Each structure stands twice: as structure tokens, then as C-alpha cells.
Amino acid sequence: MATKTETKEKKTSTKAPKKVATKTTKKSDKVSAAKKTLKKKSVLAGKSLKSKSPKAKSKAPAKTSRETINIFFAATDNYIKYMDVAITSLIENASKDFDYRITVLHNGLSKKNEEILKKHETSNIKIDFRDVEEELKGLRDILPDAKIFSMATFYRLLIEVMYPNIDKAIYLDGDIVVVGDISNFYKTNLENNLIGAVNEQMCFLNPFMTQYTIDVDGIDPHKFFNAGVMLLDLNAIREFELHKKFVRMLKDYNFQTPMNDQEYLNIICRNRIKLLPNGWNKEYVEACPLEGDLYLRHYALSTKPWKSKDVADADLWWNYAKKSAYYDELNEEYSRVTPEDLARDQMMAGKVFELAGQLMNSDHTFKKLIIDIEDR
């Protein structure tokens, strides 16, 4: 008896020779039929997958969890153009593996400046602005008069209370350029410390400031840190109640200091600071060699690169300034700088030493009123 396959072959081809059905041909036909069945199932499976593919596309792919690095600056309208150079350098050297939220703390910025800074935004860079007026209301009467530096320097002390949901953050002054990947700074393990920062190089290399740090602040000059670049463990800082301690100290001991809140931070946090290599905050102090690689240059002394190209590493700052939206304005401003302007800057630097000298001869110091009592 002929198989189904043979019957089909007879119908479709009259030329096919007549075959005798044997056990061998029956077995071969069964294998052939099985192969056809499998092939048909395979084709149908492919069609089934194709038909379902639009639904698969409609599902959003699972997002990879990306860490957000929170970075804070403090600025005024007058200072925003210099700070923009810092932001430009930071973004250019930032890793693409992280999201960055840069927040500018201020007490009144023009919409024009906000719009210019907003142009830095990309898929992983966000720029926010926060007016600190509300937080300053309760502090204005007790904050020391910032005779040498801007009042904006105190804004960094408000981060703890203004952002209760942020665990960790970086604070940066505006007179810097970042030449390394800032995410590496953020990933520093602070262990049981509140703040990661770099030693204030002037405090242990300038003999006068070394003596000031010992006599007035009561701190080892090699442990006194610069507050212009800080990694903040905000959870630990809130638990420590840094802001409350700062306000209480302002009320009890309102000092006129040459370094403003930097001294308060050093006094309050003196036992909870992790000191980092100065490559993360390299001030120009001629006798201080670079520790490791340079990641961040800080123009912390009196004369700034936007006023004099004779400043150490001024060319580094101007290389990033050329990429800033404020470049033309910065260039025009530089062309108007006079020798009298530079002399005024030097005079302001002199006031730091003048005020430091007055405090060294005073009984009203951090060391005598706080350190000596608390550390007994």
C-alpha cells in the first residue's frame, strides 16, 4: 500500500517511476515527514515571534541604576562668570558613567545668568539654582561681617539642612578648574569622618600663618583643611548636628576671623576630617610639591587668573575660559585691569595678615575660649 507521500508524488508528477513500498522506504518517509513537521513548526515559531515583536518593543527596557553625584557651588551675580569656567572644566573631565546634579547656591541671580548656565545641561548633567534667602533670615544678625571674603562663603554651611534627602555631596569654590574626573573624588571612602578635604597649604608653609593656626585656632597646621573643596558625608554631618553647633558657636563666640567659616569648620570638625592628597585642591604655594597627580587647581590666593596672566597656571584657567559662554566678557574685563586693581588685590591679602596679627595678641581666640576648655 502506498504512503501519503507517494500518493502526493503521483498526483504532482506523472513522470515519477512507480516505487515499491518497502520497510526501508516507509522508514525513510517517516523521517522525511518528521523533518517537514519540525521545519513547519520552526517557521510557525518564527512567525509567532515576529508577530509578538511590536509588543516587546513597546516595553521600556530596564534602566541601569546610575549614581547621581551632587555638586554645590556658591555664587553671586558678579562671580558667576568665573564659576562658569569651573563648571566648564568639571563637565569636560567628568565620567560618562554617572549623572551629575550641579546646584548653585545664591542670594539672587539674574535670569540671564541662570539661562546661560542651563545651557550646560545634557543627558547626564543637570543644573539647579537655590536661593538661600529663607535660610539666611535666622543667621543674618549673628553671621560675622565678611570683610575680606564674600558672604557667599557661608552658604556651604546650609547644605546639610536644605537638602535632607541627599546622603553625600561635593562642595566647590568658584575659583578653580577641575582637570581630573570629579567622580573619583566623590568615591573617596571617608570612613568615620564628616569631611574629606586637603590641608590648607599656607597654614604650614607660611611661618606667620603657621603660628596663627597654633595660637589662635589651637589646631595643628598640618591638620587645618581648606574648605574650598570638600567631600561631605551629609548623613554623618546631620547626625553630628554641624549646623546647630555652628549657630551655637556664632552666638557664643562671634569671631572676626581672616578665614571666615573655614575656621569655624576646622574648629567644630577638628576630630572628624579625612585629609586627602593636595592634587585634589592644589593651591599655588611654591614650597609645596604636588602629591600625586593634579586633579583640581585652586586659585585661592589674592590675585586671580582673570586679572593677571602671570599667576601660576593662569594658562590652564584661560584654556577652559575659552570654552565658556562668558569668554568674550572675561577677555574684555581682563583688558581693562589696571596696576591699581592688582595693588588693591594685594592690599586685601594684606588685611588677612593684619587681622591675623590682631587676633594673635588677643584673649578672644578659638584656642583660649574653646579648644583649651573642650580638650582638657
Contacts in CASP RR format, 6 or more apart in sequence:
PFRMAT RR
TARGET T0000
AUTHOR 0000-0000-0000
METHOD contacts of the structure
MODEL  1
MATKTETKEKKTSTKAPKKVATKTTKKSDKVSAAKKTLKKKSVLAGKSLK
SKSPKAKSKAPAKTSRETINIFFAATDNYIKYMDVAITSLIENASKDFDY
RITVLHNGLSKKNEEILKKHETSNIKIDFRDVEEELKGLRDILPDAKIFS
MATFYRLLIEVMYPNIDKAIYLDGDIVVVGDISNFYKTNLENNLIGAVNE
QMCFLNPFMTQYTIDVDGIDPHKFFNAGVMLLDLNAIREFELHKKFVRML
KDYNFQTPMNDQEYLNIICRNRIKLLPNGWNKEYVEACPLEGDLYLRHYA
LSTKPWKSKDVADADLWWNYAKKSAYYDELNEEYSRVTPEDLARDQMMAG
KVFELAGQLMNSDHTFKKLIIDIEDR
1 21 0 8 1.000
2 10 0 8 1.000
2 21 0 8 1.000
3 21 0 8 1.000
3 25 0 8 1.000
3 26 0 8 1.000
3 29 0 8 1.000
5 29 0 8 1.000
5 32 0 8 1.000
5 33 0 8 1.000
6 19 0 8 1.000
6 21 0 8 1.000
6 29 0 8 1.000
9 16 0 8 1.000
10 16 0 8 1.000
19 25 0 8 1.000
66 97 0 8 1.000
66 98 0 8 1.000
66 99 0 8 1.000
66 124 0 8 1.000
67 98 0 8 1.000
67 99 0 8 1.000
68 98 0 8 1.000
68 99 0 8 1.000
68 100 0 8 1.000
68 101 0 8 1.000
69 98 0 8 1.000
69 99 0 8 1.000
69 100 0 8 1.000
69 101 0 8 1.000
69 170 0 8 1.000
69 182 0 8 1.000
69 183 0 8 1.000
69 186 0 8 1.000
70 101 0 8 1.000
70 103 0 8 1.000
70 163 0 8 1.000
70 166 0 8 1.000
70 168 0 8 1.000
70 169 0 8 1.000
70 170 0 8 1.000
71 90 0 8 1.000
71 100 0 8 1.000
71 101 0 8 1.000
71 102 0 8 1.000
71 103 0 8 1.000
71 169 0 8 1.000
71 170 0 8 1.000
71 171 0 8 1.000
71 172 0 8 1.000
71 182 0 8 1.000
72 102 0 8 1.000
72 103 0 8 1.000
72 104 0 8 1.000
72 105 0 8 1.000
72 156 0 8 1.000
72 159 0 8 1.000
72 169 0 8 1.000
72 170 0 8 1.000
72 171 0 8 1.000
72 172 0 8 1.000
73 83 0 8 1.000
73 86 0 8 1.000
73 87 0 8 1.000
73 102 0 8 1.000
73 103 0 8 1.000
73 104 0 8 1.000
73 105 0 8 1.000
73 171 0 8 1.000
73 172 0 8 1.000
73 173 0 8 1.000
73 174 0 8 1.000
74 104 0 8 1.000
74 105 0 8 1.000
74 106 0 8 1.000
74 152 0 8 1.000
74 153 0 8 1.000
74 155 0 8 1.000
74 156 0 8 1.000
74 171 0 8 1.000
74 173 0 8 1.000
75 83 0 8 1.000
75 104 0 8 1.000
75 105 0 8 1.000
75 106 0 8 1.000
75 109 0 8 1.000
75 152 0 8 1.000
75 174 0 8 1.000
76 106 0 8 1.000
76 107 0 8 1.000
76 108 0 8 1.000
76 109 0 8 1.000
76 150 0 8 1.000
76 152 0 8 1.000
77 106 0 8 1.000
77 108 0 8 1.000
77 109 0 8 1.000
77 110 0 8 1.000
77 113 0 8 1.000
79 150 0 8 1.000
79 152 0 8 1.000
79 174 0 8 1.000
80 104 0 8 1.000
80 109 0 8 1.000
80 113 0 8 1.000
80 117 0 8 1.000
80 326 0 8 1.000
81 324 0 8 1.000
81 326 0 8 1.000
81 329 0 8 1.000
81 330 0 8 1.000
82 174 0 8 1.000
82 175 0 8 1.000
82 304 0 8 1.000
82 306 0 8 1.000
82 330 0 8 1.000
83 104 0 8 1.000
83 174 0 8 1.000
84 116 0 8 1.000
84 117 0 8 1.000
84 324 0 8 1.000
84 325 0 8 1.000
84 326 0 8 1.000
85 177 0 8 1.000
85 317 0 8 1.000
85 320 0 8 1.000
85 321 0 8 1.000
85 324 0 8 1.000
85 326 0 8 1.000
85 330 0 8 1.000
86 172 0 8 1.000
86 173 0 8 1.000
86 174 0 8 1.000
86 175 0 8 1.000
86 176 0 8 1.000
86 177 0 8 1.000
86 178 0 8 1.000
87 102 0 8 1.000
87 117 0 8 1.000
87 120 0 8 1.000
87 127 0 8 1.000
88 120 0 8 1.000
88 320 0 8 1.000
88 321 0 8 1.000
88 323 0 8 1.000
88 324 0 8 1.000
89 176 0 8 1.000
89 177 0 8 1.000
89 178 0 8 1.000
89 179 0 8 1.000
89 320 0 8 1.000
90 100 0 8 1.000
90 102 0 8 1.000
90 172 0 8 1.000
90 178 0 8 1.000
90 182 0 8 1.000
91 100 0 8 1.000
91 120 0 8 1.000
91 122 0 8 1.000
91 125 0 8 1.000
92 320 0 8 1.000
92 323 0 8 1.000
93 178 0 8 1.000
93 179 0 8 1.000
93 180 0 8 1.000
93 181 0 8 1.000
93 182 0 8 1.000
94 100 0 8 1.000
94 125 0 8 1.000
94 181 0 8 1.000
94 182 0 8 1.000
94 183 0 8 1.000
95 181 0 8 1.000
95 183 0 8 1.000
96 124 0 8 1.000
97 183 0 8 1.000
98 124 0 8 1.000
98 183 0 8 1.000
98 186 0 8 1.000
99 124 0 8 1.000
99 125 0 8 1.000
99 126 0 8 1.000
100 124 0 8 1.000
100 125 0 8 1.000
100 126 0 8 1.000
100 182 0 8 1.000
101 126 0 8 1.000
101 128 0 8 1.000
102 120 0 8 1.000
102 125 0 8 1.000
102 126 0 8 1.000
102 127 0 8 1.000
102 128 0 8 1.000
103 127 0 8 1.000
103 128 0 8 1.000
103 129 0 8 1.000
103 130 0 8 1.000
104 117 0 8 1.000
104 127 0 8 1.000
104 128 0 8 1.000
104 129 0 8 1.000
104 130 0 8 1.000
105 130 0 8 1.000
105 132 0 8 1.000
105 152 0 8 1.000
105 155 0 8 1.000
105 156 0 8 1.000
105 158 0 8 1.000
105 159 0 8 1.000
106 129 0 8 1.000
106 130 0 8 1.000
106 131 0 8 1.000
106 132 0 8 1.000
106 152 0 8 1.000
106 155 0 8 1.000
107 131 0 8 1.000
107 132 0 8 1.000
107 133 0 8 1.000
107 136 0 8 1.000
107 151 0 8 1.000
107 152 0 8 1.000
107 155 0 8 1.000
108 131 0 8 1.000
108 133 0 8 1.000
109 129 0 8 1.000
109 131 0 8 1.000
114 129 0 8 1.000
116 325 0 8 1.000
116 326 0 8 1.000
117 127 0 8 1.000
117 129 0 8 1.000
118 127 0 8 1.000
119 325 0 8 1.000
120 127 0 8 1.000
121 127 0 8 1.000
130 162 0 8 1.000
132 155 0 8 1.000
132 158 0 8 1.000
132 162 0 8 1.000
135 158 0 8 1.000
135 161 0 8 1.000
135 162 0 8 1.000
136 143 0 8 1.000
136 158 0 8 1.000
139 154 0 8 1.000
139 247 0 8 1.000
139 250 0 8 1.000
142 247 0 8 1.000
142 250 0 8 1.000
142 251 0 8 1.000
142 254 0 8 1.000
143 151 0 8 1.000
143 154 0 8 1.000
143 250 0 8 1.000
144 250 0 8 1.000
144 254 0 8 1.000
144 255 0 8 1.000
144 256 0 8 1.000
144 257 0 8 1.000
144 260 0 8 1.000
145 256 0 8 1.000
146 153 0 8 1.000
146 154 0 8 1.000
146 260 0 8 1.000
147 256 0 8 1.000
147 351 0 8 1.000
147 355 0 8 1.000
148 258 0 8 1.000
148 260 0 8 1.000
148 348 0 8 1.000
148 351 0 8 1.000
148 352 0 8 1.000
148 355 0 8 1.000
149 260 0 8 1.000
153 260 0 8 1.000
153 261 0 8 1.000
153 262 0 8 1.000
154 260 0 8 1.000
154 261 0 8 1.000
156 171 0 8 1.000
156 227 0 8 1.000
156 228 0 8 1.000
156 230 0 8 1.000
156 261 0 8 1.000
157 242 0 8 1.000
157 243 0 8 1.000
157 246 0 8 1.000
157 261 0 8 1.000
157 264 0 8 1.000
157 265 0 8 1.000
158 243 0 8 1.000
159 166 0 8 1.000
159 169 0 8 1.000
159 171 0 8 1.000
159 232 0 8 1.000
159 234 0 8 1.000
160 232 0 8 1.000
160 234 0 8 1.000
160 237 0 8 1.000
160 238 0 8 1.000
160 242 0 8 1.000
160 243 0 8 1.000
161 243 0 8 1.000
163 169 0 8 1.000
163 234 0 8 1.000
164 238 0 8 1.000
166 234 0 8 1.000
167 233 0 8 1.000
167 234 0 8 1.000
167 235 0 8 1.000
168 186 0 8 1.000
168 231 0 8 1.000
168 232 0 8 1.000
168 233 0 8 1.000
168 234 0 8 1.000
168 235 0 8 1.000
169 231 0 8 1.000
169 232 0 8 1.000
169 234 0 8 1.000
170 182 0 8 1.000
170 185 0 8 1.000
170 186 0 8 1.000
170 229 0 8 1.000
170 230 0 8 1.000
170 231 0 8 1.000
170 232 0 8 1.000
171 227 0 8 1.000
171 228 0 8 1.000
171 229 0 8 1.000
171 230 0 8 1.000
171 232 0 8 1.000
172 178 0 8 1.000
172 228 0 8 1.000
172 229 0 8 1.000
173 228 0 8 1.000
173 229 0 8 1.000
173 298 0 8 1.000
173 300 0 8 1.000
175 298 0 8 1.000
175 299 0 8 1.000
175 300 0 8 1.000
175 304 0 8 1.000
176 229 0 8 1.000
176 296 0 8 1.000
176 297 0 8 1.000
176 298 0 8 1.000
176 299 0 8 1.000
177 296 0 8 1.000
177 297 0 8 1.000
177 316 0 8 1.000
177 317 0 8 1.000
177 320 0 8 1.000
178 295 0 8 1.000
178 296 0 8 1.000
179 294 0 8 1.000
179 295 0 8 1.000
179 296 0 8 1.000
179 297 0 8 1.000
179 316 0 8 1.000
180 294 0 8 1.000
180 295 0 8 1.000
180 296 0 8 1.000
181 295 0 8 1.000
182 295 0 8 1.000
182 296 0 8 1.000
184 295 0 8 1.000
185 231 0 8 1.000
185 276 0 8 1.000
185 280 0 8 1.000
185 295 0 8 1.000
185 296 0 8 1.000
186 231 0 8 1.000
188 196 0 8 1.000
188 231 0 8 1.000
188 274 0 8 1.000
188 276 0 8 1.000
190 196 0 8 1.000
190 231 0 8 1.000
190 233 0 8 1.000
190 236 0 8 1.000
190 274 0 8 1.000
191 274 0 8 1.000
192 236 0 8 1.000
192 272 0 8 1.000
193 233 0 8 1.000
193 236 0 8 1.000
193 272 0 8 1.000
193 273 0 8 1.000
193 274 0 8 1.000
194 232 0 8 1.000
194 233 0 8 1.000
194 236 0 8 1.000
194 237 0 8 1.000
194 240 0 8 1.000
194 242 0 8 1.000
194 269 0 8 1.000
194 272 0 8 1.000
194 273 0 8 1.000
195 225 0 8 1.000
195 230 0 8 1.000
195 231 0 8 1.000
195 232 0 8 1.000
195 233 0 8 1.000
195 237 0 8 1.000
195 265 0 8 1.000
195 269 0 8 1.000
195 272 0 8 1.000
195 273 0 8 1.000
195 274 0 8 1.000
196 225 0 8 1.000
196 230 0 8 1.000
196 231 0 8 1.000
196 232 0 8 1.000
196 273 0 8 1.000
196 274 0 8 1.000
196 275 0 8 1.000
196 276 0 8 1.000
197 225 0 8 1.000
197 226 0 8 1.000
197 227 0 8 1.000
197 228 0 8 1.000
197 229 0 8 1.000
197 230 0 8 1.000
197 231 0 8 1.000
197 273 0 8 1.000
197 274 0 8 1.000
197 275 0 8 1.000
197 276 0 8 1.000
197 281 0 8 1.000
198 225 0 8 1.000
198 226 0 8 1.000
198 229 0 8 1.000
198 275 0 8 1.000
198 276 0 8 1.000
198 277 0 8 1.000
198 278 0 8 1.000
198 279 0 8 1.000
198 280 0 8 1.000
198 281 0 8 1.000
199 222 0 8 1.000
199 223 0 8 1.000
199 224 0 8 1.000
199 225 0 8 1.000
199 226 0 8 1.000
199 275 0 8 1.000
199 278 0 8 1.000
200 224 0 8 1.000
200 225 0 8 1.000
200 226 0 8 1.000
200 262 0 8 1.000
200 283 0 8 1.000
201 226 0 8 1.000
201 278 0 8 1.000
201 283 0 8 1.000
201 285 0 8 1.000
201 288 0 8 1.000
202 209 0 8 1.000
202 283 0 8 1.000
202 285 0 8 1.000
203 209 0 8 1.000
203 210 0 8 1.000
203 212 0 8 1.000
203 213 0 8 1.000
203 221 0 8 1.000
203 224 0 8 1.000
204 210 0 8 1.000
204 213 0 8 1.000
204 221 0 8 1.000
204 222 0 8 1.000
204 224 0 8 1.000
205 285 0 8 1.000
205 287 0 8 1.000
205 288 0 8 1.000
206 285 0 8 1.000
208 353 0 8 1.000
208 356 0 8 1.000
209 221 0 8 1.000
209 353 0 8 1.000
209 356 0 8 1.000
210 221 0 8 1.000
211 360 0 8 1.000
212 258 0 8 1.000
212 356 0 8 1.000
212 357 0 8 1.000
212 359 0 8 1.000
212 360 0 8 1.000
213 219 0 8 1.000
213 220 0 8 1.000
213 221 0 8 1.000
213 224 0 8 1.000
214 220 0 8 1.000
214 221 0 8 1.000
214 367 0 8 1.000
215 360 0 8 1.000
215 365 0 8 1.000
215 367 0 8 1.000
216 257 0 8 1.000
216 356 0 8 1.000
216 359 0 8 1.000
216 360 0 8 1.000
216 365 0 8 1.000
216 366 0 8 1.000
216 367 0 8 1.000
217 224 0 8 1.000
217 263 0 8 1.000
217 266 0 8 1.000
217 267 0 8 1.000
217 365 0 8 1.000
217 366 0 8 1.000
217 367 0 8 1.000
217 371 0 8 1.000
218 365 0 8 1.000
218 366 0 8 1.000
218 367 0 8 1.000
218 371 0 8 1.000
219 266 0 8 1.000
219 267 0 8 1.000
219 270 0 8 1.000
219 371 0 8 1.000
223 270 0 8 1.000
223 273 0 8 1.000
223 275 0 8 1.000
224 266 0 8 1.000
225 265 0 8 1.000
225 266 0 8 1.000
225 273 0 8 1.000
225 275 0 8 1.000
226 262 0 8 1.000
226 281 0 8 1.000
226 283 0 8 1.000
226 298 0 8 1.000
226 300 0 8 1.000
227 261 0 8 1.000
227 262 0 8 1.000
227 265 0 8 1.000
227 266 0 8 1.000
228 262 0 8 1.000
228 281 0 8 1.000
228 298 0 8 1.000
228 300 0 8 1.000
229 280 0 8 1.000
229 281 0 8 1.000
229 296 0 8 1.000
229 298 0 8 1.000
231 276 0 8 1.000
236 272 0 8 1.000
240 269 0 8 1.000
240 272 0 8 1.000
242 268 0 8 1.000
242 269 0 8 1.000
245 268 0 8 1.000
246 261 0 8 1.000
246 264 0 8 1.000
246 265 0 8 1.000
246 268 0 8 1.000
249 264 0 8 1.000
249 267 0 8 1.000
249 268 0 8 1.000
249 370 0 8 1.000
250 264 0 8 1.000
253 364 0 8 1.000
253 366 0 8 1.000
253 369 0 8 1.000
253 370 0 8 1.000
255 263 0 8 1.000
255 359 0 8 1.000
255 364 0 8 1.000
255 365 0 8 1.000
255 366 0 8 1.000
256 355 0 8 1.000
256 359 0 8 1.000
257 263 0 8 1.000
257 264 0 8 1.000
257 355 0 8 1.000
257 359 0 8 1.000
258 351 0 8 1.000
258 352 0 8 1.000
258 353 0 8 1.000
258 355 0 8 1.000
258 356 0 8 1.000
258 359 0 8 1.000
259 352 0 8 1.000
263 366 0 8 1.000
266 273 0 8 1.000
267 366 0 8 1.000
267 370 0 8 1.000
267 371 0 8 1.000
277 291 0 8 1.000
277 292 0 8 1.000
278 288 0 8 1.000
278 290 0 8 1.000
278 291 0 8 1.000
279 290 0 8 1.000
279 291 0 8 1.000
279 292 0 8 1.000
279 293 0 8 1.000
279 294 0 8 1.000
279 295 0 8 1.000
279 296 0 8 1.000
280 295 0 8 1.000
280 296 0 8 1.000
281 296 0 8 1.000
281 298 0 8 1.000
282 290 0 8 1.000
282 294 0 8 1.000
282 296 0 8 1.000
282 297 0 8 1.000
282 298 0 8 1.000
283 298 0 8 1.000
283 300 0 8 1.000
283 301 0 8 1.000
284 299 0 8 1.000
284 301 0 8 1.000
284 311 0 8 1.000
284 312 0 8 1.000
284 313 0 8 1.000
297 313 0 8 1.000
297 316 0 8 1.000
297 317 0 8 1.000
299 305 0 8 1.000
299 311 0 8 1.000
299 313 0 8 1.000
299 317 0 8 1.000
301 349 0 8 1.000
302 345 0 8 1.000
302 346 0 8 1.000
302 348 0 8 1.000
302 349 0 8 1.000
302 350 0 8 1.000
303 310 0 8 1.000
303 311 0 8 1.000
303 342 0 8 1.000
303 345 0 8 1.000
303 346 0 8 1.000
304 311 0 8 1.000
304 345 0 8 1.000
305 311 0 8 1.000
305 313 0 8 1.000
305 314 0 8 1.000
305 317 0 8 1.000
305 318 0 8 1.000
306 317 0 8 1.000
306 321 0 8 1.000
306 330 0 8 1.000
306 333 0 8 1.000
306 334 0 8 1.000
307 334 0 8 1.000
307 337 0 8 1.000
307 341 0 8 1.000
307 342 0 8 1.000
307 345 0 8 1.000
308 314 0 8 1.000
308 337 0 8 1.000
308 342 0 8 1.000
309 315 0 8 1.000
309 318 0 8 1.000
309 334 0 8 1.000
311 317 0 8 1.000
321 327 0 8 1.000
321 330 0 8 1.000
321 331 0 8 1.000
324 330 0 8 1.000
359 365 0 8 1.000
END
